[in-house]
Amino acid sequence: MFSLNRATIVGNLTRDPETRAIPSGQTVCSFAVATNRRWKDKEGNTKEDTQYHEVTAWGKLGELAAQMLSKGKKVYVEGRLQTNSWEGTDGAKRSRTEIVAENFIPLSPKGDLPVGDFVPSASDESPKEKKADKTDTAEEINLDDIPF
């Protein structure tokens, strides 16, 4: 039998990523992403709903997230859903569902991210040469116009 646990979101970070090391020494980075949904009701009024998603990135991916992401920036995140349960100090059972990131793509405006981070290490071109070869003939895309 086939099963699938996949979550894909595009939204804005609600806070700066928080990084910590667990006792085994592995790095974990946590951040939250807000996604918005807009629709028109029967009367034609525009309605909006915002959902907040907790994201956890482990190891090298978590280190990269902490370096490249910050509050307010738009990001694409894909991963799997995981629910953690625990008993609170008051004795009540609590649970939280989060996205365990397997990949992310910063969707910041042009020029907002350092070019050097995206140049492959095998390339013998410097980041400045690589940037100079690009032409600005393509129309810029407003990320808020993307319907997903």
Contacts in CASP RR format, 6 or more apart in sequence:
PFRMAT RR
TARGET T0000
AUTHOR 0000-0000-0000
METHOD contacts of the structure
MODEL  1
MFSLNRATIVGNLTRDPETRAIPSGQTVCSFAVATNRRWKDKEGNTKEDT
QYHEVTAWGKLGELAAQMLSKGKKVYVEGRLQTNSWEGTDGAKRSRTEIV
AENFIPLSPKGDLPVGDFVPSASDESPKEKKADKTDTAEEINLDDIPF
5 80 0 8 1.000
5 81 0 8 1.000
6 78 0 8 1.000
6 79 0 8 1.000
6 80 0 8 1.000
7 53 0 8 1.000
7 77 0 8 1.000
7 78 0 8 1.000
7 79 0 8 1.000
7 80 0 8 1.000
7 81 0 8 1.000
7 99 0 8 1.000
8 76 0 8 1.000
8 77 0 8 1.000
8 78 0 8 1.000
8 79 0 8 1.000
9 33 0 8 1.000
9 35 0 8 1.000
9 53 0 8 1.000
9 76 0 8 1.000
9 77 0 8 1.000
9 78 0 8 1.000
9 99 0 8 1.000
10 35 0 8 1.000
10 74 0 8 1.000
10 75 0 8 1.000
10 76 0 8 1.000
10 77 0 8 1.000
10 107 0 8 1.000
10 146 0 8 1.000
10 148 0 8 1.000
11 33 0 8 1.000
11 34 0 8 1.000
11 35 0 8 1.000
11 36 0 8 1.000
11 74 0 8 1.000
11 75 0 8 1.000
11 76 0 8 1.000
12 33 0 8 1.000
12 34 0 8 1.000
12 72 0 8 1.000
12 73 0 8 1.000
12 74 0 8 1.000
12 75 0 8 1.000
13 31 0 8 1.000
13 32 0 8 1.000
13 33 0 8 1.000
13 34 0 8 1.000
13 69 0 8 1.000
13 70 0 8 1.000
13 71 0 8 1.000
13 72 0 8 1.000
13 73 0 8 1.000
13 75 0 8 1.000
14 31 0 8 1.000
14 32 0 8 1.000
14 33 0 8 1.000
14 34 0 8 1.000
14 52 0 8 1.000
14 71 0 8 1.000
14 72 0 8 1.000
15 31 0 8 1.000
15 32 0 8 1.000
15 71 0 8 1.000
16 31 0 8 1.000
16 69 0 8 1.000
16 70 0 8 1.000
16 71 0 8 1.000
17 29 0 8 1.000
17 30 0 8 1.000
17 31 0 8 1.000
17 62 0 8 1.000
17 65 0 8 1.000
17 66 0 8 1.000
17 69 0 8 1.000
17 70 0 8 1.000
18 29 0 8 1.000
18 30 0 8 1.000
18 31 0 8 1.000
19 27 0 8 1.000
19 28 0 8 1.000
19 29 0 8 1.000
19 62 0 8 1.000
19 63 0 8 1.000
19 66 0 8 1.000
20 27 0 8 1.000
20 28 0 8 1.000
21 27 0 8 1.000
21 28 0 8 1.000
22 28 0 8 1.000
26 58 0 8 1.000
26 59 0 8 1.000
27 58 0 8 1.000
27 59 0 8 1.000
27 60 0 8 1.000
27 62 0 8 1.000
27 63 0 8 1.000
28 56 0 8 1.000
28 57 0 8 1.000
28 58 0 8 1.000
28 59 0 8 1.000
28 62 0 8 1.000
29 56 0 8 1.000
29 57 0 8 1.000
29 58 0 8 1.000
29 59 0 8 1.000
29 61 0 8 1.000
29 62 0 8 1.000
29 63 0 8 1.000
29 65 0 8 1.000
29 66 0 8 1.000
30 54 0 8 1.000
30 55 0 8 1.000
30 56 0 8 1.000
30 57 0 8 1.000
31 55 0 8 1.000
31 57 0 8 1.000
31 65 0 8 1.000
31 69 0 8 1.000
32 52 0 8 1.000
32 53 0 8 1.000
32 54 0 8 1.000
32 55 0 8 1.000
33 52 0 8 1.000
33 53 0 8 1.000
33 55 0 8 1.000
33 75 0 8 1.000
33 77 0 8 1.000
34 50 0 8 1.000
34 51 0 8 1.000
34 52 0 8 1.000
34 53 0 8 1.000
35 50 0 8 1.000
35 51 0 8 1.000
35 53 0 8 1.000
36 48 0 8 1.000
36 49 0 8 1.000
36 50 0 8 1.000
37 48 0 8 1.000
37 49 0 8 1.000
37 50 0 8 1.000
37 51 0 8 1.000
38 46 0 8 1.000
38 47 0 8 1.000
38 48 0 8 1.000
39 46 0 8 1.000
39 47 0 8 1.000
40 46 0 8 1.000
40 47 0 8 1.000
41 47 0 8 1.000
53 77 0 8 1.000
53 98 0 8 1.000
53 99 0 8 1.000
54 96 0 8 1.000
54 97 0 8 1.000
54 98 0 8 1.000
54 99 0 8 1.000
55 77 0 8 1.000
55 98 0 8 1.000
55 99 0 8 1.000
55 100 0 8 1.000
55 101 0 8 1.000
56 82 0 8 1.000
56 98 0 8 1.000
56 99 0 8 1.000
56 100 0 8 1.000
56 101 0 8 1.000
57 64 0 8 1.000
57 65 0 8 1.000
57 100 0 8 1.000
57 101 0 8 1.000
57 104 0 8 1.000
58 100 0 8 1.000
58 101 0 8 1.000
61 101 0 8 1.000
61 102 0 8 1.000
61 103 0 8 1.000
61 104 0 8 1.000
62 101 0 8 1.000
64 104 0 8 1.000
65 101 0 8 1.000
65 104 0 8 1.000
67 117 0 8 1.000
68 106 0 8 1.000
68 113 0 8 1.000
68 117 0 8 1.000
69 75 0 8 1.000
69 104 0 8 1.000
69 106 0 8 1.000
73 106 0 8 1.000
73 107 0 8 1.000
73 108 0 8 1.000
73 112 0 8 1.000
74 106 0 8 1.000
74 107 0 8 1.000
74 108 0 8 1.000
74 143 0 8 1.000
75 104 0 8 1.000
75 105 0 8 1.000
75 106 0 8 1.000
75 107 0 8 1.000
76 104 0 8 1.000
76 105 0 8 1.000
76 107 0 8 1.000
77 99 0 8 1.000
77 101 0 8 1.000
77 103 0 8 1.000
77 104 0 8 1.000
78 101 0 8 1.000
78 102 0 8 1.000
78 103 0 8 1.000
78 104 0 8 1.000
79 99 0 8 1.000
79 100 0 8 1.000
79 101 0 8 1.000
79 102 0 8 1.000
79 103 0 8 1.000
80 99 0 8 1.000
80 100 0 8 1.000
80 102 0 8 1.000
81 97 0 8 1.000
81 98 0 8 1.000
81 99 0 8 1.000
81 100 0 8 1.000
82 97 0 8 1.000
82 98 0 8 1.000
82 99 0 8 1.000
82 100 0 8 1.000
83 95 0 8 1.000
83 96 0 8 1.000
83 97 0 8 1.000
83 98 0 8 1.000
84 95 0 8 1.000
84 96 0 8 1.000
84 98 0 8 1.000
85 93 0 8 1.000
85 94 0 8 1.000
85 95 0 8 1.000
86 93 0 8 1.000
86 94 0 8 1.000
86 95 0 8 1.000
87 93 0 8 1.000
87 94 0 8 1.000
88 94 0 8 1.000
106 113 0 8 1.000
107 143 0 8 1.000
109 143 0 8 1.000
110 140 0 8 1.000
115 127 0 8 1.000
115 128 0 8 1.000
115 130 0 8 1.000
115 131 0 8 1.000
116 127 0 8 1.000
119 125 0 8 1.000
119 126 0 8 1.000
119 127 0 8 1.000
119 130 0 8 1.000
123 130 0 8 1.000
END
